[in-house]
């Protein structure tokens, strides 16, 4: 919409010392002539835009012009920006970029260095190590479907290794580190379901739209369902990895044995992440329960040994 574009251009002018018509043209994918018309409309609305000619020219606002910054304190604005910038590490969103631009535009110039110092003090990065562009694209696609109330279809590999085709009414994206989940109403099961995005393939937005249900999820519903996916696991760690165990499981340690070994009880979904985490400790960990997980780890160790025997 034009009004949204005019507001966005205005905020960019407030936030920057100078911006060129070419930059605006490329950002909004419009002709230079249209950008000049937008600038004229902004000026007509009473916002003092100054145009400078020449190679280093462009548009800026009259010196000392500012909008009311009293609605939010500096701490408020810093906290919001830290959160938004952290969110943008998980997935890129033009809406979030524009919101960041809006907040930055109302920070007084003499306070910008203080805000930047806060960014240097705290870095929030929600993207997983080794995160791929494919994963980020899936998240953006799912967000788009949620915003437009459109059905999505995808293939999904469950914990049993079965490949399923699902059509769902996407409701909510949830980041439960280190994984993203999509929560929605599954047309196949006629009920709400949780799907881990990393197991989703061939994801497509369908033309058909849906009306969000009045009984749509509450936050507790997700965690109740997530709880059902977990199983209690008991492990015994050797004294050699005590420092690492203390770091990761300090609140899960239930017993320090006479020989220095450590008993830990946790609840995790039994999946490849759990397998790789346990196997990463090598001979310094033993799964005591459940028996099914103990057998799986044992088989994986056998297969690994077989690779090195041939």
N, C-alpha and C positions, 0 to 999 in steps of 0.2 A: 504494500500500500504506500502511496506517495507520502502521506502524513508520517508514517513510520520512518521512511527514508529521510524526510526533512528533519525529524527529531534526531535521528542517528547522525546526520551531518552536523547538526548544531552541537551535539555533544562532542564530536570529534574536533570541532573548531574551538570549543571551550578547553578541551584537554591538550591541544597541541599548539605550538607556537606558530606553525605555518603548515598548510596543506595545499597541494596543487590540484587543479581541475583534472589532470591526467590520473592522479592517484584516486580521486573520487570516481572517475569514469571507470577505471579498472575494478575498483572494489564493488561497485553496484552494477557493473556491466551495462553502462548507459553511454550515450554519446556525450561529447564535450558540450554540445549545445544544450542538452537536457540538464547537465550539471549547472551551467550558467543560469538557466531558468530557475533551478532549485535555489541557487544562491540569491537570486533576485527575490524569490518568494520569502526566504528567510529574512532578508533585509526589510522587506515590506511589512513583516510581522513585528518589527521594532528591535530586532537583534542587530547590533552595529557591526556588520561584516566589512572589513577593509580589504581591498584587492591591490596587490602589488604586481607591477609588470616586470618582465625581464626573466633571465635564466634562473635567478634565485627567488623569483616572485611566487605568488600564490595567494591564498585567502587566509585571513586570520581575524580575530575579533579585536575591537578597539581596546587599547591598553587599559587595564584596571577594570574591565567589564567582568562580572562574575554573577552567578546565580546564588540564591540563598543556600547556605551550607549549614544552617542551624538545626535542620531536622535530625541529623546524625552527628554524634561526636566523632572525634578523630579515631578513638578506640573502636567505635562501632564500625566505621568504614574500613579500618585495618582488618578487623575480624572477618567482615564480609568478604573482603578481597582475598584474604588467605584461604577461606573456604572455597570460593569460586575458582581460584587458581588451582587449588588441590583437585577440585572436581574435574577441571579441564585436563588434568594429567591422565585421568581414566578414560575419557572420551572427549573428542573435540566437538564443540557445539558453537555454532555461530551466535545463538541466543545468549550463551554464557559469555562469549567474547564481547558482545554488545553490552551486556550488563556490567562487565568489568570496566568497559569504556565509560559507562555512565557514572559508576562510582568514582573512578579515577578523576573524572571531570570536575567533581565538586570538592576535591581535596585542595585546600589552599596551597598556592605555589610555595610558600615559605615552610610548609609542613611535609612536602613531598619527600624530602630527604629522610625525615623521621619515619615515615611510612616504609620507605625503601629499606631502612635499617631493620624494621620488623620482618621484612621478607628475607633479609640476610640471616636473621636470628632463627627463623623457623621455616623449614621447607617441608611442604606436604606433597607427597607423591603417591597417589593411589594406584598407579599402574604397576602391574606385577613384573618381576624380573623376567625378561624374555618375552614380554607381551608382544603380540604380533599385530600388524596392521589389519589382518583378516578379522581378528577378534574385535578390534576397535570398530571396524566397519559393521560387524554384526550388531554391536551395541547401539550404534547410531541408527541402523535400520529398525531395530526393535523400538527405540525411542520414537522414531518417526511414526511407526504403526500405532503406538499408544496415543500419541498426540492427535492422530487423525481418526481414532476409533475404527481401525481397519483390521480385518482378520489377517493372521499370518499362518503360513504352512511351513513345515520343516521336517527334516528327518532327525531322529533322536536315538542315540545309543544309550540304553539304560545300564544299570549296574550289572545286569546279567549278560551284557554283551549283545542284547537283542536290538536290531535296527527297526524303529517304529516310525510311522508317518503320522504327524499330528497337525490338527488345525485348532488354533486357540484364539480366544478373545484376549489379547494382551492387556494387562492391567497395570503392572508395576515392575520397574527394574530395581533390583536389590543387590547391593554390593556387600557381601559378607566375606571379608578378606580371607583368602586371596581370590575369591571367585565371584563372578557376576551370575545372577539368577534372573529368570523371567517368570513372573507369577501371572497366571491368567486362567480363564475358564476354558477347559478342554472340551471340545465338541465331541470327542470320541468317548470320554469317560463321563461326560455330563456333570462335571464337578471341577472345582478349583484344583490346580496342580502347579508344582514348582519344577522348572527345568533349568539345569545348569547350562549356561551359554556355551561353554567350551565343548559340550556334547551335541550342540545343535549344528547341523549342516544343511546346505541347500535351503536356506531361509529366504522366503519370499513374502512380500506384502501383497495381499489379494485386493481386488477391486471392491469386494463386498465389505460394507461397513457394519457395525453393530452398535447397539445402545448399551452403555455401561449399566450393569445390573445394580439394583438398589442395595443388594446384600454384598457389595464388593468388599474385599478383604480389609481387615484391620491389621495393624502391625503384629499383634500377638498371634494372628492366624498363621502368618508366615513362619514365625519361630516355632509355633506348635507343630506345623508340618515338617519343618527342618529337623526338629527334635526326633520325629518319627524315623528319619533317615539315618540317625546315628545309632551306634551300638557301644556298650561299655567295653573298654579294652584295658587289660592289665598287662604291664610290661615290667621286666626286671633289667635294669641297666648296671653295667659293671662300674666299679670305682673309677676307671680310667676316663670316663666321660662325665664325671660328676659335675664339673663346672658348666658344661653345656646343658645338662639336665636341669641344674638349678636355674639356669637362665631361661629355659623354655617352659619348665613345668614346676616352678617354685611353689605354686598353690595347689599342685596335683600330687605332690609327693605324700605317700601315706605311710612309708616305713623305710628306715635306714637299717639294713641288716647288719649282723655282727661282723660279717666279712667285708663290709663297706658298700655292698651292692644296694641299689635303690629301687623300691617298688613304686610304680606310678600307675594311677588309674585315670583314664580320660574317656571321653565320649566323642567319637568321630564317625562320619560316614565312611563305610568300608569301600574304598575305591583306589584307583591307581595312585592318588596322592598319598594315601595312608601307606600303601605298599612301598612306594619309593622312599618315604620318610623313614620307615622302619628299616628297610634294607640299607639306607644311608649310614646307619650306625654299625653295619657289619656285624662282627662277632661280639660287639659290646652291648647288645640288647637281645632279650629273649621274650617272645610273646607267650604269656602264660594263659591268657584267655581273650576271646572265645576260641574254642577248638577249631572252628572253621577258618578263622584268620590265621591261626598257628599253622594249619595245614597248607594254606595258600602260600604263606611265606616260605615254608619248607620246600614246596614244589618249585617256587621261583629260584631258590638257592640251588636246588638240584639242576635246574635248567642252565643256570649260570655256570655251575661247575662243569656241566657237560660241554659247554662251548669251549672251555679252556682245556679240556681233555682231548679234543679232536685236533 
